Amino acid sequence: MSELRIKYFDSVRLEGGFTLRDVDVAYRTWGELNESRDNVIVVFHSLTGDSNAADWWAPMIGPGRALDTSTHFVVCINLLGSCYGTTGPTSIDPGTGKPYANSFPIPTVRDNVALQRRLLDELGVTGIEVAIGGSLGGMIALEWALMDRSLKRVVAVATSGRHSAWCIAWSEAQRQAIYADPNWNGGNYSVASPPRAGLATARMMAMLSYRNQISFSDRFGRDKIVEQEAFSVESYLRHQGKKLVDRFDANCYVRLSQTTNSHDLARGRGLGRRSESVQRPESGPGSGQSEGNYERVLASIEQEVLVVGISSDVLFPVVEQEELAFHIPRAELEILDSTHGHDAFLLEAEHLNRKVKRWLRKTQTRRPKTVQLSRTCV
């Protein structure tokens, strides 16, 4: 397993106007930087994931795999607001000496990209071959394409160019389940008595969107577990809820779900006023409508992009990946045929590895565009 490393920054200014002090950023690396320090692949994790990509995406990372560690330096960075090493709600606020808890601001997808770019600069990285991620990680990969024009290729899996009302609704319902827990206490709960029931319920709700009716019917049907006096699918959902509660924090879950709401590639990049500033936790950057022309922003992406949709995904349906592939000039669309729903980007990683590896080999041999690429953070 790659060693968990922490990079420290004195301060990080967020889009909403809040400045975080004493910021830790957790990351892991595999492989070695080449002499020119530009053989880099950056991997982005999903909502409750962490920087140990070789664990949750094992078939994708290693010698001879799509993310080939024998030829590339692979980096995975933990997101702001998480509880796996990067500063978030469970971290100590240097201003109070206590955990941030619910006072932690809402980081946007762009805040994460800007911080990740700073980390790679500190590591001496001069160029990035590929940015890749699934779900929330795919959102970040797409933002990288617009915020760093020196990036060469993007792989966006089971994601979209802007968070839909459907996805926002799922997230809000899950947050309300957490808020309804008597232990929530406005987010200022004790370590000894966190809102376990609320977080478990939120996870159970999320699992319904990560899978689908066919997946559940094929796996569970109407089977029962006699000793539990429960249907098998009920037991499964309870198990999934407990697993998350045992490893994750409720405030982190709330903040990361709000980070996904900020995702809109067109926000602030078209005509019209800039996005509103953060006023309160529920209304951060990206909470308004898209500004400018969404299709035009997609058309401005210069990198080669592989867009991967999952045939049975009910959270990010294939129509959203088709939209990306249609409007991004140098995009290709691949459909991963699976009955597992959204989670197929993890459960079908062997299948995904073959598709991504084939595309990376094909695009590696193509001549680059004749335009001058430069790093721009917009």
VOBA-1610 file (N, C-alpha, C; in pm, whole numbers, padded with zeros to 5 digits, always signed):
BEGIN
Met+00084-00119+00000Met+00000+00000+00000Met+00088+00125+00000Ser+00050+00223-00081Ser+00124+00348-00083Ser+00107+00422+00050Glu+00213+00486+00094Glu+00210+00560+00220Glu+00123+00685+00209Leu+00041+00710+00311Leu-00037+00833+00317Leu+00057+00947+00351Arg+00051+01052+00270Arg+00137+01168+00292Arg+00049+01292+00314Ile+00101+01387+00388Ile+00028+01509+00419Ile+00112+01630+00377Lys+00050+01718+00300Lys+00115+01845+00263Lys+00044+01957+00337Tyr+00121+02047+00393Tyr+00066+02156+00474Tyr+00070+02286+00396Phe-00039+02362+00404Phe-00045+02497+00348Phe-00089+02594+00457Asp-00025+02710+00460Asp-00060+02811+00561Asp-00204+02854+00550Ser-00249+02876+00427Ser-00386+02923+00409Ser-00438+02885+00271Val-00569+02871+00262Val-00637+02840+00136Val-00761+02928+00127Arg-00766+03009+00023Arg-00881+03097+00001Arg-00985+03025-00083Leu-01108+03014-00034Leu-01216+02945-00103Leu-01298+03042-00187Glu-01367+02987-00285Glu-01451+03070-00373Glu-01552+03153-00294Gly-01606+03097-00188Gly-01708+03168-00111Gly-01656+03281-00027Gly-01523+03305-00027Gly-01466+03415+00047Gly-01401+03376+00178Phe-01418+03251+00222Phe-01362+03205+00349Phe-01217+03164+00328Thr-01131+03200+00421Thr-00991+03158+00418Thr-00966+03054+00525Leu-00930+02934+00484Leu-00894+02828+00577Leu-00747+02845+00616Arg-00718+02827+00745Arg-00581+02837+00794Arg-00529+02698+00831Asp-00398+02682+00822Asp-00333+02556+00862Asp-00400+02436+00795Val-00391+02433+00665Val-00462+02332+00585Val-00372+02212+00555Asp-00422+02093+00586Asp-00355+01969+00550Asp-00421+01911+00425Val-00340+01857+00337Val-00391+01788+00219Val-00329+01648+00216Ala-00414+01546+00220Ala-00367+01408+00221Ala-00363+01352+00080Tyr-00259+01276+00050Tyr-00245+01219-00084Tyr-00159+01094-00079Arg-00170+01014-00184Arg-00085+00896-00203Arg-00034+00897-00346Thr+00080+00833-00367Thr+00139+00825-00500Thr+00186+00683-00528Trp+00190+00649-00658Trp+00241+00521-00706Trp+00327+00548-00828Gly+00434+00472-00845Gly+00523+00494-00957Gly+00621+00607-00930Glu+00695+00645-01034Glu+00800+00746-01019Glu+00785+00856-01123Leu+00820+00978-01082Leu+00825+01088-01178Leu+00941+01067-01275Asn+00918+01098-01401Asn+01027+01090-01498Asn+01116+01214-01486Glu+01219+01220-01568Glu+01316+01330-01558Glu+01251+01465-01583Ser+01157+01470-01676Ser+01089+01597-01705Ser+00971+01623-01614Arg+00939+01527-01526Arg+00835+01541-01423Arg+00697+01571-01481Asp+00670+01507-01594Asp+00542+01532-01661Asp+00466+01404-01697Asn+00506+01291-01640Asn+00440+01163-01668Asn+00332+01133-01563Val+00247+01230-01537Val+00158+01227-01420Val+00014+01192-01458Ile-00046+01104-01380Ile-00189+01074-01388Ile-00249+01110-01252Val-00353+01193-01253Val-00419+01232-01130Val-00554+01162-01123Val-00580+01094-01011Val-00703+01018-00990Val-00785+01088-00882Phe-00916+01098-00904Phe-01004+01166-00810Phe-01108+01069-00755His-01127+01072-00624His-01218+00977-00560His-01362+01029-00556Ser-01454+00943-00521Ser-01596+00978-00514Ser-01632+01028-00375Leu-01760+01045-00348Leu-01810+01116-00230Leu-01748+01072-00098Thr-01756+00943-00067Thr-01703+00895+00061Thr-01574+00816+00043Gly-01508+00835-00069Gly-01383+00766-00096Gly-01265+00832-00027Asp-01146+00781-00056Asp-01025+00836+00003Asp-00914+00834-00100Ser-00793+00867-00057Ser-00681+00877-00150Ser-00619+00743-00186Asn-00664+00634-00123Asn-00604+00503-00151Asn-00670+00439-00274Ala-00648+00500-00388Ala-00712+00455-00512Ala-00675+00312-00550Ala-00556+00269-00511Ala-00514+00132-00543Ala-00595+00029-00467Asp-00671+00072-00368Asp-00760-00017-00295Asp-00897-00023-00363Trp-00963+00094-00379Trp-01098+00093-00434Trp-01102+00085-00587Trp-00988+00105-00652Trp-00981+00091-00798Trp-00865-00001-00836Ala-00849-00109-00761Ala-00733-00197-00777Ala-00713-00247-00921Pro-00818-00286-00995Pro-00796-00335-01131Pro-00747-00227-01228Met-00753-00100-01187Met-00716+00010-01276Met-00572+00055-01259Ile-00512+00028-01142Ile-00383+00088-01108Ile-00277-00020-01087Gly-00166-00006-01158Gly-00057-00102-01144Gly+00016-00121-01275Pro+00127-00192-01275Pro+00202-00216-01398Pro+00116-00284-01504Gly+00114-00229-01624Gly+00040-00287-01735Gly-00109-00257-01735Arg-00160-00190-01633Arg-00302-00156-01629Arg-00324-00019-01692Ala-00449+00023-01695Ala-00480+00151-01759Ala-00397+00264-01698Leu-00391+00268-01566Leu-00310+00367-01496Leu-00179+00299-01459Asp-00091+00297-01556Asp+00029+00213-01553Asp+00138+00274-01465Thr+00161+00213-01350Thr+00260+00266-01257Thr+00404+00235-01297Ser+00423+00154-01400Ser+00560+00128-01448Ser+00609+00240-01539Thr+00516+00320-01590Thr+00553+00429-01680Thr+00504+00565-01632His+00414+00566-01533His+00354+00692-01490His+00361+00710-01338Phe+00354+00835-01299Phe+00346+00874-01160Phe+00200+00903-01130Val+00136+00816-01053Val-00007+00826-01027Val-00028+00890-00890Val-00115+00991-00885Val-00142+01065-00763Val-00292+01064-00735Cys-00330+01040-00611Cys-00470+01055-00570Cys-00474+01142-00445Ile-00556+01248-00450Ile-00559+01350-00346Ile-00695+01348-00277Asn-00693+01344-00145Asn-00817+01347-00068Asn-00882+01485-00074Leu-01015+01488-00082Leu-01088+01613-00103Leu-01102+01696+00025Leu-01111+01827+00007Leu-01146+01916+00116Leu-01283+01877+00173Gly-01294+01876+00303Gly-01422+01842+00365Gly-01435+01696+00400Ser-01337+01615+00362Ser-01341+01473+00393Ser-01288+01449+00534Cys-01285+01324+00574Cys-01231+01290+00707Cys-01119+01188+00695Tyr-01049+01192+00580Tyr-00940+01098+00555Tyr-00806+01168+00538Gly-00785+01276+00613Gly-00653+01339+00615Gly-00649+01481+00568Thr-00734+01518+00472Thr-00742+01657+00428Thr-00833+01735+00522Thr-00803+01861+00541Thr-00879+01945+00633Thr-01029+01942+00601Gly-01109+01926+00707Gly-01253+01917+00692Gly-01322+01944+00824Pro-01450+01914+00836Pro-01525+01941+00959Pro-01468+01878+01086Thr-01399+01764+01073Thr-01343+01700+01192Thr-01208+01758+01231Ser-01152+01847+01148Ser-01023+01908+01178Ser-01038+02019+01282Ile-00927+02053+01346Ile-00929+02159+01447Ile-00923+02296+01380Asp-01017+02380+01415Asp-01018+02519+01371Asp-00914+02595+01453Pro-00806+02646+01389Pro-00701+02714+01466Pro-00752+02838+01539Gly-00865+02891+01495Gly-00920+03009+01560Gly-00990+02980+01691Thr-01038+02857+01709Thr-01113+02821+01830Thr-01049+02709+01910Gly-00960+02632+01846Gly-00901+02517+01913Gly-00994+02399+01922Lys-01108+02407+01855Lys-01207+02299+01855Lys-01233+02254+01711Pro-01291+02135+01692Pro-01325+02092+01556Pro-01418+02193+01487Tyr-01399+02209+01358Tyr-01485+02299+01281Tyr-01632+02258+01293Ala-01658+02127+01285Ala-01795+02075+01286Ala-01877+02145+01177Asn-01996+02195+01211Asn-02084+02252+01109Asn-02043+02392+01065Ser-01939+02449+01127Ser-01891+02581+01084Ser-01796+02572+00966Phe-01758+02449+00929Phe-01668+02434+00815Phe-01739+02482+00689Pro-01673+02567+00609Pro-01739+02622+00489Pro-01759+02517+00381Ile-01840+02550+00282Ile-01866+02458+00171Ile-01758+02476+00065Pro-01669+02378+00046Pro-01572+02388-00064Pro-01643+02353-00196Thr-01610+02423-00301Thr-01664+02390-00432Thr-01573+02291-00504Val-01622+02238-00613Val-01537+02152-00696Val-01415+02230-00741Arg-01434+02357-00776Arg-01321+02439-00822Arg-01221+02467-00710Asp-01270+02481-00588Asp-01178+02497-00475Asp-01085+02376-00466Asn-01141+02258-00486Asn-01060+02136-00481Asn-00957+02132-00592Val-00997+02170-00713Val-00903+02169-00825Val-00788+02267-00799Ala-00821+02387-00751Ala-00718+02486-00724Ala-00618+02437-00619Leu-00669+02373-00514Leu-00581+02320-00409Leu-00498+02203-00460Gln-00558+02117-00540Gln-00484+02004-00596Gln-00372+02053-00688Arg-00400+02159-00764Arg-00297+02215-00851Arg-00180+02268-00768Arg-00211+02332-00655Arg-00104+02382-00567Arg-00019+02267-00514Leu-00084+02157-00478Leu-00011+02042-00427Leu+00084+01988-00534Leu+00034+01972-00657Leu+00119+01919-00763Leu+00234+02013-00794Asp+00211+02143-00785Asp+00321+02238-00802Asp+00427+02216-00695Glu+00384+02192-00571Glu+00478+02168-00462Glu+00557+02039-00485Leu+00496+01942-00552Leu+00565+01817-00582Leu+00657+01829-00703Gly+00658+01946-00766Gly+00745+01969-00880Gly+00691+01916-01011Val+00563+01887-01017Val+00502+01835-01140Val+00498+01946-01246Thr+00544+01914-01367Thr+00546+02013-01475Thr+00439+01988-01581Gly+00378+01870-01580Gly+00275+01840-01679Gly+00192+01721-01635Ile+00066+01719-01679Ile-00024+01611-01641Ile-00075+01542-01767Glu-00052+01412-01773Glu-00097+01334-01888Glu-00247+01310-01885Val-00299+01267-01769Val-00440+01226-01760Val-00497+01270-01625Ala-00621+01319-01629Ala-00701+01340-01509Ala-00821+01246-01521Ile-00845+01166-01417Ile-00949+01063-01427Ile-01024+01050-01295Gly-01154+01029-01306Gly-01233+01004-01186Gly-01374+00962-01222Gly-01443+00904-01124Gly-01581+00862-01142Gly-01672+00934-01044Ser-01796+00962-01086Ser-01894+01029-01002Ser-01843+01167-00964Leu-01833+01201-00835Leu-01776+01329-00794Leu-01634+01344-00849Gly-01559+01234-00855Gly-01426+01240-00913Gly-01427+01278-01060Gly-01532+01237-01132Gly-01546+01276-01271Gly-01575+01424-01286Met-01652+01480-01192Met-01678+01624-01193Met-01547+01701-01182Ile-01461+01655-01091Ile-01334+01722-01068Ile-01245+01711-01192Ala-01244+01593-01256Ala-01164+01575-01377Ala-01208+01672-01487Leu-01339+01692-01502Leu-01389+01785-01603Leu-01352+01929-01568Glu-01359+01966-01441Glu-01317+02100-01401Glu-01168+02122-01428Trp-01087+02019-01408Trp-00945+02030-01438Trp-00923+02069-01584Ala-01006+02015-01673Ala-00990+02043-01815Ala-01001+02193-01844Leu-01088+02261-01770Leu-01108+02404-01793Leu-01016+02491-01708Met-00971+02442-01596Met-00887+02522-01508Met-00738+02505-01534Asp-00699+02400-01607Asp-00559+02379-01638Asp-00547+02332-01783Arg-00523+02426-01871Arg-00518+02394-02014Arg-00395+02313-02053Ser-00299+02299-01961Ser-00181+02217-01991Ser-00211+02068-01974Leu-00321+02035-01909Leu-00365+01896-01898Leu-00391+01840-02037Lys-00347+01716-02061Lys-00357+01660-02196Lys-00486+01582-02221Arg-00524+01492-02127Arg-00639+01405-02152Arg-00722+01389-02025Val-00851+01365-02045Val-00944+01353-01934Val-01027+01226-01952Val-01050+01154-01842Val-01143+01042-01841Val-01248+01071-01734Ala-01372+01090-01777Ala-01482+01125-01686Ala-01584+01011-01688Val-01601+00946-01574Val-01681+00824-01565Val-01806+00847-01481Ala-01922+00808-01534Ala-02048+00811-01457Ala-02069+00946-01391Thr-02063+01052-01471Thr-02073+01187-01417Thr-02141+01277-01518Ser-02143+01407-01488Ser-02208+01503-01577Ser-02131+01634-01574Gly-02172+01727-01659Gly-02108+01858-01662Gly-02169+01957-01565Arg-02282+01921-01508Arg-02345+02004-01406Arg-02438+01914-01326His-02442+01937-01196His-02522+01851-01108His-02670+01878-01135Ser-02743+01772-01162Ser-02884+01786-01201Ser-02974+01806-01081Ala-03096+01854-01108Ala-03197+01867-01002Ala-03224+01731-00937Trp-03220+01626-01016Trp-03241+01490-00967Trp-03136+01453-00862Cys-03009+01478-00894Cys-02900+01446-00801Cys-02905+01535-00678Ile-02934+01663-00699Ile-02943+01756-00586Ile-03054+01712-00491Ala-03165+01665-00547Ala-03277+01619-00465Ala-03238+01498-00382Trp-03170+01402-00442Trp-03124+01285-00367Trp-03036+01328-00250Ser-02943+01421-00277Ser-02852+01466-00172Ser-02926+01538-00060Glu-03022+01622-00096Glu-03097+01695+00005Glu-03177+01600+00093Ala-03240+01501+00035Ala-03315+01404+00114Ala-03223+01332+00213Gln-03102+01301+00170Gln-03007+01235+00260Gln-02963+01328+00372Arg-02939+01455+00338Arg-02902+01550+00444Arg-03015+01567+00546Gln-03138+01571+00497Gln-03250+01586+00590Gln-03262+01467+00685Ala-03225+01349+00637Ala-03224+01232+00725Ala-03122+01251+00837Ile-03008+01309+00805Ile-02906+01337+00906Ile-02955+01444+01003Tyr-03013+01551+00948Tyr-03061+01661+01034Tyr-03171+01613+01130Ala-03248+01513+01089Ala-03360+01465+01172Ala-03315+01380+01289Asp-03189+01339+01289Asp-03138+01259+01400Asp-03130+01347+01525Pro-03184+01302+01638Pro-03181+01382+01761Pro-03040+01421+01804Asn-02940+01343+01764Asn-02802+01374+01803Asn-02736+01478+01712Trp-02803+01519+01607Trp-02742+01612+01511Trp-02702+01744+01578Asn-02791+01802+01654Asn-02761+01923+01733Asn-02703+02034+01646Gly-02763+02054+01529Gly-02716+02160+01441Gly-02578+02135+01385Gly-02534+02012+01390Gly-02400+01977+01342Gly-02293+01984+01449Asn-02331+02028+01568Asn-02234+02039+01678Asn-02252+01925+01777Tyr-02249+01804+01726Tyr-02267+01685+01807Tyr-02134+01644+01871Ser-02144+01562+01974Ser-02023+01515+02041Ser-01966+01394+01968Val-01837+01374+01984Val-01771+01259+01923Val-01831+01130+01978Ala-01871+01133+02104Ala-01925+01013+02168Ala-02067+00981+02123Ser-02141+01084+02077Ser-02281+01062+02038Ser-02311+01129+01903Pro-02252+01080+01797Pro-02279+01137+01665Pro-02416+01092+01615Pro-02467+01155+01510Pro-02598+01116+01455Pro-02587+00989+01371Arg-02563+00879+01437Arg-02540+00752+01368Arg-02662+00707+01289Ala-02779+00715+01348Ala-02900+00669+01279Ala-02927+00752+01155Gly-02908+00884+01166Gly-02931+00971+01051Gly-02834+00944+00937Leu-02705+00928+00971Leu-02605+00901+00868Leu-02628+00764+00805Ala-02663+00665+00886Ala-02691+00532+00832Ala-02809+00537+00736Thr-02913+00611+00772Thr-03030+00623+00685Thr-02993+00694+00555Ala-02911+00797+00565Ala-02866+00868+00444Ala-02793+00773+00350Arg-02709+00687+00408Arg-02634+00592+00326Arg-02728+00489+00262Met-02826+00444+00336Met-02922+00349+00280Met-02997+00411+00162Met-03036+00538+00177Met-03102+00608+00067Met-03009+00619-00054Ala-02883+00651-00026Ala-02786+00665-00136Ala-02768+00535-00212Met-02769+00422-00140Met-02750+00293-00205Met-02860+00265-00307Leu-02980+00319-00284Leu-03088+00300-00380Leu-03057+00370-00512Ser-02986+00483-00505Ser-02950+00554-00628Ser-02822+00500-00689Tyr-02739+00434-00608Tyr-02614+00378-00661Tyr-02639+00246-00735Arg-02747+00179-00704Arg-02784+00055-00773Arg-02914+00081-00850Asn-02996-00019-00874Asn-03122+00001-00943Asn-03214-00118-00917Gln-03335-00111-00971Gln-03436-00214-00944Gln-03391-00352-00992Ile-03332-00359-01110Ile-03289-00488-01164Ile-03179-00549-01077Ser-03083-00465-01037Ser-02973-00512-00953Ser-03024-00571-00822Phe-03117-00501-00758Phe-03170-00549-00631Phe-03256-00674-00650Ser-03334-00675-00755Ser-03421-00792-00779Ser-03338-00916-00806Asp-03235-00902-00891Asp-03151-01017-00924Asp-03075-01069-00802Arg-03031-00978-00718Arg-02947-01019-00605Arg-03029-01068-00485Phe-03141-01001-00459Phe-03213-01031-00335Phe-03351-01093-00355Gly-03420-01053-00463Gly-03557-01100-00479Gly-03638-01074-00354Arg-03714-01175-00310Arg-03789-01164-00185Arg-03733-01257-00077Asp-03604-01289-00090Asp-03540-01376+00009Asp-03544-01312+00147Lys-03557-01397+00247Lys-03561-01351+00385Lys-03450-01413+00467Ile-03410-01340+00571Ile-03318-01393+00671Ile-03400-01418+00795Val-03428-01545+00818Val-03525-01583+00922Val-03485-01532+01059Glu-03357-01551+01095Glu-03314-01514+01230Glu-03322-01363+01254Gln-03319-01284+01146Gln-03330-01139+01160Gln-03473-01090+01139Glu-03561-01180+01097Glu-03698-01143+01064Glu-03700-01025+00968Ala-03621-01038+00864Ala-03608-00929+00767Ala-03584-00985+00629Phe-03626-00910+00528Phe-03591-00945+00391Phe-03440-00924+00374Ser-03381-01000+00284Ser-03237-00990+00260Ser-03196-00849+00220Val-03278-00783+00139Val-03244-00648+00094Val-03248-00550+00210Glu-03337-00572+00307Glu-03340-00486+00425Glu-03212-00502+00506Ser-03171-00626+00523Ser-03048-00654+00597Ser-02928-00592+00527Tyr-02926-00602+00396Tyr-02817-00544+00317Tyr-02807-00393+00338Leu-02920-00324+00330Leu-02919-00179+00347Leu-02874-00140+00487Arg-02921-00213+00588Arg-02878-00183+00724Arg-02728-00203+00740His-02677-00309+00677His-02533-00337+00683His-02454-00223+00619Gln-02502-00175+00503Gln-02432-00066+00434Gln-02434+00061+00517Gly-02547+00088+00583Gly-02555+00205+00669Gly-02457+00198+00784Lys-02448+00082+00848Lys-02356+00064+00960Lys-02211+00076+00916Lys-02179+00021+00799Lys-02042+00029+00749Lys-01998+00174+00733Leu-02084+00258+00678Leu-02045+00397+00659Leu-02032+00469+00793Val-02126+00447+00883Val-02121+00511+01014Val-01991+00477+01086Asp-01942+00355+01068Asp-01819+00311+01136Asp-01694+00376+01079Arg-01704+00436+00960Arg-01583+00491+00898Arg-01593+00638+00857Phe-01710+00699+00871Phe-01726+00833+00815Phe-01792+00926+00916Asp-01785+01055+00888Asp-01841+01157+00976Asp-01961+01225+00908Ala-02063+01254+00988Ala-02186+01311+00933Ala-02165+01451+00875Asn-02091+01537+00944Asn-02065+01671+00890Asn-01988+01664+00758Cys-01894+01571+00750Cys-01819+01553+00625Cys-01912+01509+00513Tyr-02004+01420+00545Tyr-02100+01374+00444Tyr-02185+01491+00394Val-02229+01574+00487Val-02310+01691+00450Val-02230+01785+00360Arg-02107+01819+00402Arg-02028+01914+00323Arg-01993+01861+00185Leu-01952+01735+00176Leu-01916+01680+00045Leu-02036+01672-00047Ser-02153+01642+00007Ser-02272+01640-00077Ser-02305+01780-00126Gln-02275+01882-00045Gln-02296+02020-00088Gln-02191+02063-00191Thr-02071+02007-00180Thr-01969+02031-00282Thr-02018+01987-00419Thr-02083+01871-00424Thr-02134+01824-00553Thr-02237+01920-00611Asn-02315+01987-00525Asn-02416+02082-00573Asn-02352+02199-00647Ser-02226+02232-00614Ser-02159+02345-00678Ser-02117+02314-00821His-02126+02188-00861His-02071+02149-00990His-02156+02197-01107Asp-02102+02289-01182Asp-02163+02340-01304Asp-02052+02404-01386Leu-02010+02336-01491Leu-01897+02385-01570Leu-01921+02524-01627Ala-02048+02563-01644Ala-02080+02693-01702Ala-02087+02805-01599Arg-02086+02772-01472Arg-02102+02875-01370Arg-01990+02979-01379Gly-02031+03106-01402Gly-01935+03214-01406Gly-01849+03219-01531Arg-01872+03128-01625Arg-01788+03124-01745Arg-01859+03178-01868Gly-01987+03222-01850Gly-02059+03277-01962Gly-02085+03424-01942Leu-02180+03479-02015Leu-02221+03616-01996Leu-02306+03626-01871Gly-02314+03742-01814Gly-02399+03760-01697Gly-02316+03779-01572Arg-02384+03794-01461Arg-02316+03825-01336Arg-02242+03703-01283Arg-02147+03731-01196Arg-02075+03624-01129Arg-02166+03556-01027Ser-02124+03436-00984Ser-02206+03362-00888Ser-02211+03434-00755Glu-02319+03409-00682Glu-02336+03472-00552Glu-02237+03415-00451Ser-02204+03497-00351Ser-02111+03452-00248Ser-02184+03370-00143Val-02104+03301-00061Val-02163+03218+00041Val-02226+03305+00150Gln-02350+03282+00181Gln-02419+03353+00288Gln-02442+03262+00408Arg-02472+03135+00380Arg-02496+03038+00484Arg-02464+02900+00428Pro-02447+02798+00509Pro-02401+02667+00460Pro-02484+02607+00349Glu-02616+02634+00345Glu-02700+02568+00245Glu-02700+02642+00110Ser-02635+02758+00102Ser-02642+02835-00023Ser-02504+02883-00065Gly-02420+02789-00098Gly-02284+02822-00137Gly-02273+02849-00285Pro-02151+02872-00334Pro-02130+02893-00476Pro-02187+02778-00557Gly-02250+02810-00666Gly-02306+02707-00752Gly-02448+02673-00719Ser-02509+02741-00622Ser-02646+02708-00587Ser-02747+02769-00682Gly-02703+02863-00767Gly-02794+02926-00862Gly-02797+02854-00995Gln-02863+02915-01093Gln-02873+02858-01227Gln-02741+02875-01301Ser-02722+02796-01407Ser-02603+02809-01491Ser-02600+02949-01549Glu-02480+03002-01562Glu-02465+03131-01626Glu-02399+03108-01761Gly-02441+03186-01861Gly-02381+03172-01992Gly-02433+03049-02063Asn-02360+03012-02163Asn-02402+02905-02251Asn-02329+02776-02214Tyr-02401+02682-02154Tyr-02341+02556-02110Tyr-02277+02482-02226Glu-02347+02476-02338Glu-02295+02404-02454Glu-02167+02470-02506Arg-02163+02603-02501Arg-02044+02673-02549Arg-01925+02644-02457Val-01947+02635-02327Val-01839+02604-02234Val-01786+02463-02261Leu-01877+02367-02281Leu-01831+02232-02316Leu-01750+02234-02444Ala-01795+02313-02541Ala-01725+02320-02670Ala-01587+02383-02657Ser-01561+02455-02547Ser-01431+02519-02528Ser-01327+02424-02468Ile-01368+02305-02427Ile-01272+02209-02371Ile-01182+02158-02483Glu-01053+02177-02468Glu-00957+02148-02575Glu-00897+02008-02566Gln-00901+01950-02448Gln-00836+01820-02430Gln-00915+01708-02497Glu-00846+01598-02522Glu-00916+01476-02560Glu-00982+01419-02435Val-01107+01380-02449Val-01185+01336-02333Val-01253+01203-02363Leu-01237+01108-02272Leu-01314+00986-02277Leu-01427+00999-02176Val-01550+00992-02224Val-01667+00997-02138Val-01722+00855-02128Val-01736+00805-02007Val-01786+00668-01987Val-01920+00675-01913Gly-02023+00622-01975Gly-02153+00611-01911Gly-02180+00466-01873Ile-02270+00447-01779Ile-02309+00313-01735Ile-02453+00289-01775Ser-02477+00182-01846Ser-02607+00159-01910Ser-02723+00162-01812Ser-02702+00120-01688Ser-02811+00108-01590Ser-02806+00214-01481Asp-02728+00319-01500Asp-02710+00423-01399Asp-02836+00509-01390Val-02900+00510-01272Val-03020+00594-01254Val-02985+00727-01189Leu-02864+00742-01134Leu-02824+00867-01072Leu-02767+00964-01174Phe-02677+00915-01257Phe-02622+00993-01369Phe-02655+00916-01498Pro-02776+00929-01548Pro-02817+00849-01664Pro-02733+00878-01788Val-02729+00784-01878Val-02643+00790-01996Val-02668+00916-02080Val-02788+00968-02076Val-02817+01089-02154Val-02724+01204-02114Glu-02680+01207-01989Glu-02589+01313-01945Glu-02449+01294-02001Gln-02405+01170-02014Gln-02275+01146-02077Gln-02283+01169-02229Glu-02396+01136-02288Glu-02415+01164-02431Glu-02406+01313-02458Glu-02462+01393-02369Glu-02456+01538-02382Glu-02312+01587-02378Leu-02233+01535-02286Leu-02093+01573-02278Leu-02019+01538-02407Ala-02035+01415-02451Ala-01963+01367-02568Ala-02005+01441-02695Phe-02130+01484-02700Phe-02179+01555-02819Phe-02118+01694-02829His-02104+01763-02718His-02062+01903-02721His-01912+01924-02705Ile-01841+01831-02640Ile-01696+01845-02627Ile-01631+01801-02757Pro-01557+01889-02824Pro-01510+01861-02960Pro-01429+01733-02976Arg-01343+01702-02880Arg-01252+01589-02895Arg-01289+01475-02798Ala-01418+01459-02776Ala-01465+01358-02682Ala-01507+01230-02754Glu-01490+01119-02686Glu-01542+00990-02729Glu-01628+00933-02617Leu-01735+00865-02654Leu-01827+00807-02557Leu-01814+00656-02557Glu-01800+00600-02438Glu-01803+00455-02419Glu-01912+00423-02318Ile-01987+00318-02344Ile-02090+00274-02250Ile-02046+00144-02185Leu-02042+00146-02053Leu-02011+00025-01977Leu-02143-00045-01950Asp-02161-00160-02013Asp-02287-00234-02002Asp-02288-00315-01873Ser-02374-00278-01781Ser-02378-00343-01650Ser-02517-00329-01591Thr-02555-00425-01508Thr-02683-00416-01436Thr-02664-00358-01296His-02541-00321-01260His-02511-00278-01124His-02541-00131-01097Gly-02583-00055-01198Gly-02613+00085-01176Gly-02489+00170-01160His-02505+00284-01092His-02397+00382-01078His-02270+00320-01021Asp-02284+00231-00925Asp-02167+00170-00860Asp-02086+00080-00952Ala-02132+00061-01074Ala-02056-00022-01168Ala-01918+00038-01198Phe-01901+00170-01178Phe-01768+00227-01203Phe-01666+00174-01102Leu-01714+00117-00992Leu-01628+00049-00895Leu-01638-00102-00907Leu-01760-00152-00921Leu-01782-00298-00923Leu-01737-00362-01054Glu-01736-00286-01161Glu-01695-00338-01293Glu-01561-00279-01334Ala-01472-00264-01238Ala-01345-00197-01266Ala-01258-00272-01367Glu-01268-00405-01372Glu-01192-00480-01473Glu-01238-00442-01613His-01370-00435-01630His-01429-00395-01758His-01389-00251-01792Leu-01398-00163-01693Leu-01361-00024-01713Leu-01213-00012-01748Asn-01129-00090-01683Asn-00986-00087-01710Asn-00957-00114-01857Arg-01025-00212-01914Arg-01001-00244-02055Arg-01040-00128-02146Lys-01152-00066-02118Lys-01196+00046-02202Lys-01101+00164-02191Val-01062+00199-02069Val-00975+00314-02049Val-00836+00287-02107Lys-00784+00167-02084Lys-00652+00132-02135Lys-00647+00140-02288Arg-00751+00088-02353Arg-00758+00092-02499Arg-00759+00237-02550Trp-00838+00321-02485Trp-00849+00461-02527Trp-00718+00536-02503Leu-00655+00513-02390Leu-00529+00581-02361Leu-00420+00543-02461Arg-00417+00417-02498Arg-00319+00374-02599Arg-00346+00440-02733Lys-00472+00446-02770Lys-00510+00505-02898Lys-00478+00654-02903Thr-00510+00727-02797Thr-00490+00871-02798Thr-00344+00909-02775Gln-00266+00820-02718Gln-00125+00848-02697Gln-00052+00869-02828Thr-00097+00803-02933Thr-00029+00810-03062Thr-00077+00924-03149Arg-00180+00996-03108Arg-00232+01104-03189Arg-00146+01229-03177Arg-00144+01307-03285Arg-00073+01434-03283Arg-00151+01533-03198Pro-00084+01613-03118Pro-00155+01713-03038Pro-00212+01823-03126Lys-00311+01893-03073Lys-00366+02007-03146Lys-00257+02112-03164Thr-00270+02194-03267Thr-00168+02294-03297Thr-00188+02422-03218Val-00290+02427-03129Val-00311+02546-03047Val-00209+02548-02934Gln-00180+02670-02885Gln-00091+02684-02771Gln-00169+02664-02642Leu-00130+02564-02564Leu-00199+02538-02437Leu-00125+02608-02324Ser-00200+02668-02236Ser-00139+02735-02121Ser-00227+02712-01999Arg-00168+02718-01881Arg-00243+02699-01759Arg-00327+02822-01731Thr-00454+02803-01713Thr-00545+02913-01679Thr-00642+02865-01575Cys-00656+02940-01469Cys-00755+02909-01366Cys-00868+03009-01379Val-00982+02962-01427Val-01096+03051-01450Val-01215+03001-01373
//
